[in-house]
Amino acid sequence: MMDSFSQFYQNMPLHINPTVVSVGSFSLGWYPLMYIMAFSVAYLLLGYRVKHDGQADQFQISNFKFQIIAWDFMFYAVLGVLIGGRLGYVLFYNLPYYLHNPLAVISPYDFAAGRWTGIYGMSYHGGLIGVVLASVLFVRKYELNFWKFADFVVPVVPAGYFFGRIGNFLNLELYGRIADSPLSMHFPLWTGAGPYPRYPSQLFEAFFEGLVLFTILWTIRNKKKFDGFNLTVYVIGYAAARFGVEFFRQPDPQLNFVFYGLTMGQLLSLAMALVGIFIYTLRSRKFVNNN
């Protein structure tokens, strides 16, 4: 029984089709579908917070109006993720290529190869910066407290990451390093993974960056010590999870290891953790001084 399950588990990617449906020249892949699922789940959880956690009271706004505000925020968040994620990938992961091929930043057509390739490459850290900037504009529009609104939003964010990383797995991309381990899987040869078993780092990220971080934040969502507390837990928690999982993830081929065996994702996560600690220190001191 265990041998049968192990064989099924290790060969699972070989039976995955990244395309959900294809009609003529139109095709829908798992990855964009998981993106839609991620934002949908995040919005539903925000709606739950409005109805059951008394979040609207903190802003002295009715539940109905606050739900409309939450819906409007999703529009800002989507733009922030897409624009920031794309520009982050360009700047952090493949800048020399895009300096020589600037149209490739926004064009789904590869003029050098003469074919449609789609827009490939998104950076989580770039997406985070994009969402933060979009959020600053958003709270100014509605005259909301940034720290309180961030604490309202971040407990639901890791739930979206779970679906995003599952999308990476179903898209057979961002697989892990070669490993002789019961946890490793065989990915199709056409993905570039080779004939070697690799860690399914996408699933590791879905678990730690998604389920574990969501469980922590959802548990403490109404127990914050000061405005901005949930945000700092999220920032430091994600940075720690991402830094650890990167040891199992295959580095980007154009960069490989960047600094003393660390990947770009780990360096960005270290910077993210330092920012989180800095914000925690400032916000906690302000809370103490005001009380």
URTANOR-V501575 format. One line per field, one symbol per residue. ss: DSSP state (H for helix, E for strand, C for the rest). burial: I if it has 24 or more other C-alpha atoms within 12 Angstrom, else O. A space follows every 10 residues. Layout:
ss = ???
burial = ???
//
This chain:
ss = CHHHHHHHHH CHHHHCCCEE EEECCEEEEH HHHHHHHHHH HHHHHHHHHH HHCCHHHHCC CCHHHHHHHH HHHHHHHHHH HHHHHHHHHH HHHCHHHHHH CHHHHCCCEE CCCCEECCCC CCCHHHHHHH HHHHHHHHHH HHCCCHHHHH HHHHHHHHHH HHHHHHHHHH CCCCCECECC CCCEECCCHH HCCCCCCEEC HHHHHHHHHH HHHHHHHHHH CCCCCCCCHH HHHHHHHHHH HHHHHCCCEC CCCCCCCCEC CECHHHHHHH HHHHHHHHHH HHHHHHHHHH C
burial = OOOOOOOOOI IOIIOOOIOO OOOOOOOOII IIIIIOOIII IIIOIIIIII OOOOIIOOOO OOIOOIIOII IOIIOIIIII IIIIIIIIII OIIIOOOOOO OOOIIOOOOO OOOOOOOOOI IIIIIIIIII IIOIIIOIIO OOOIOIIIII IIIIIIIIII IIIIIIIIII IIIIIIIIIO OOIIIIIIOO OOIOOOIIII IIIIIIIIII IIIIOIIIOO IIOIOIIIII IIIIIIIIII IIIIIIIIII IIOOOOOOOO OIIIIIIIII OIIOOIIOII OOIOOOOOOO O
//
